[in-house]
Amino acid sequence: MNLLKRLGGMLIHNFGWRVLALVLAVAIWAMVASEPELSTFATVPLEYRNLPDDIEMSSPPAETVTLELRGPSGELRGLGDSRSPSVVLDMSGAQPGVRTFSIGDGNVRLARGVRMVRAIPSEVRFDFDRRVERTIPVKVRFADDETGSRVVRYSVAPDTLSIVGPSRHVARVVSALTDPVNVSVASGTSKFRVNAFVDDSYVRFQSSPEVAVTVTMARK
């Protein structure tokens, strides 16, 4: 009997708060339900996760996707803030070769009440390749010298550099080229510090590409 009295007292004591919460919930629902439903297009960045450490993209990836969205006008007006939609692709199963990913409800994040009508494009393709490392020689380039001097001998240190990237791209790189060394200001033996580069944007150096070129000059 005492238990029933205590429960009844708790219900009576919290009754006012319960009614207030119910009224607020109904009011919020009524505000949302009364908003007109609109449609819009939003261009969002394409994001990805879980790409295996030994896999790299070997072709230009899609960067954005356009979504046709429909929902309450208030939610659509707020797309520029923290409620911005996003497309996130799970690449945990990526293997060398071409793979197609569909853009659908499973990888599109939207604010509550907003739904996706379609994605443009509805699919995106990626070309994956195995990540490899390789050591290549450094080839020194000299700027034109019109002072009447010539290069008798030269050396470069280090004379090899390590590169990394998608296997097909790395395989095509023959050597790393230095920026032109301006020997017009050199006399006798001089040392220059220049950067090397590879002509493939998918390939990068494992460490600093700076090299030291030692040049010995003589009159022609």
N, C-alpha and C positions, 0 to 999 in steps of 0.2 A: 504493500500500500504506500509506504514511504517512497519507494522507487517511482511509482506512478505520479505521485505528487511532485517529486523533483523534476521528472520529465515534463510534466505539464507546466511547471514554473519556467523551465528553460524555453519551452515553446512560446509561452506568453511574453517572456522577457525579450526574445529575439524577433517577435512578430513584426514589430515596426520596421526593423532593419530588413527583414525578408520582403516585406511589401515594397519598401523603397528600392531594393535591388531589382525586384520584378518590374517596377514602373520604369526604372532607368533602362533595363534591357529592352522593354517594349518600345521605349522612345527611340533608342538607338536603331533598333530594327526598322522602325517606321521611317526614320530619316534615310537609311540606306535604301529601303524598298521604294521610297518616293523619288530617288534620284533617277534621272533619265539614263537609259543605257545608250552608250555611244560606241563607235568603232574608231580605231586609229592605227597608224603604222608606226612602229618603233624600230630603229636600227640599233642593234645591240652588239657588243663585242663577243666574239666566239672564244670561249675559254675551254681549257682542258685540264685533266688531272690524271694521275697514276700512269704517266708514260714511263715504261721500263727504262732503267738507267742505261741499258746497252742498245737502245733504239733511238734513232733520230729521224726527223722529217727531212726528206731529200728533194722536195719540190715546194714551190710557194704555197703556203697554207691559206685557206679562207680566213679572213680576219673579222668579218661582220656577217650578221644574218638579219634580214628584215622580217619582223613579226607583225602580222595583222592581229590586233587585239580587240576584244569587246568586253565591256563592263561598265560599272557605274561611272558617271562623269567625274565624280570626285576622285576616284582611284586613278582614272586615266590622266587627270590633270597633274597628279603627283608622281608621274613616271620619272621625273628628273631627279628625285631625291632618293632616299634609302630604299624606296620601293621599286627601283628600276628593275626591269626584267633582265634575265641573263640566260645564256645558253652554255651549259657546262657538259662537255663530252668526257666520258670515261674511256681512257685509252689503255687500260690495264692489260688488255689482250692483244695489243699491237704486235705484229710480226713483220719482217721484211716483205715488201710488196705493197700493192694498192689496196686500200680498205675504204669502204663507203659507210658513213654514219648518217642515220636518219635523224631529222630534227622533229621531235614530238613532245608529248606531255611528260615523258619520262626524263627528259634532260633540259626542260625549260622551267625556270623558276619565275613565278608571277605573284603579284600581290593578291590577297584574298578578294574574291569576287570578280577577278579579271580572268578571262579565258582566252586561249589562243585559237584563232580561226584557221590560220595557216602560217607556214614559214616559207620565206623566199630567200634562198633556195630551200627545198624540202629535204635535200641531202647534200652532204659535203664529202669530198674525197681527199684522202691523204696518201702520199707515197712515203712509205717508211723504208729505212735501211738500217743495217747493223752499224753501230759506232765502232770505228777502228782507229788505231794510232799508227803513225809511220814516220820514219826519219828521212828527210830529204836534204840534198846539198843546197848550199847558199851560192847564188850566182851574183857576182858584183857587176854593177853597171856604172859607167863613167860618163859624166857630162862632157859635151864637146869642149875641147881645149884649143883656144886660138892664140895661145901665148908662145907657141913654138917649142913647147916641151912635150915629152912623151913619157908614158909609164914604162919604166924598165922592169919592175916586178911589183907584185902586191900579194898580200895575204889577208885572210879574213878569219876572225875568231868570234864566236864559234863558226866552223865551216859547215855545220849541219844544224838543222832545227827539227823539232818534233811537231807534227801537226796531228789534228784529230778532227773527225767529222764522219758523215755518211760514207760507207765504203766505196760506193761508185764515184763519188766526188774526190775522195782522197786518192783513189787509184789513178785519176787523170792528172794529178799534180806532178810535174816533173822536177821542179826546183822552186826555191824561194828566191825572189829577185830583190835586190836592194834598191832603195831610192838612189837616183844618180849621185855619184860622188863628184863634187866639184874640185877637180885637181888644178884648176887655173890659179888657185891661191897657194899651191904647194910648191915647195922647193926642197931638194934633197929627199929626206925621208920624213913623211908626215903621217899622222894617224887621224882618222875620221870616224865618228860614230854616226851611224845611219840605221834606219829601220828597214826591215825586210817585209815583204808581203807576198801573198799568193792570190792569184787572179780567180778566186772562187769564193763567193760570199758564204758558202756552207762549210768551208774549211777554216779552222782557226789554229793558232799556235798554242802549244801547251804551256809555254812560258813567254817571257819578254822577247819580242822579235828584234831587239836592238843588237847590232853587231859592230865590231870594231874592224875597220879596214886600214891596213898599214900599206902606204904607197911610197915607192922610191921613184923619183923623177930625174930626167936627164934632158939636156938640150938636144933637139933634133939635129 
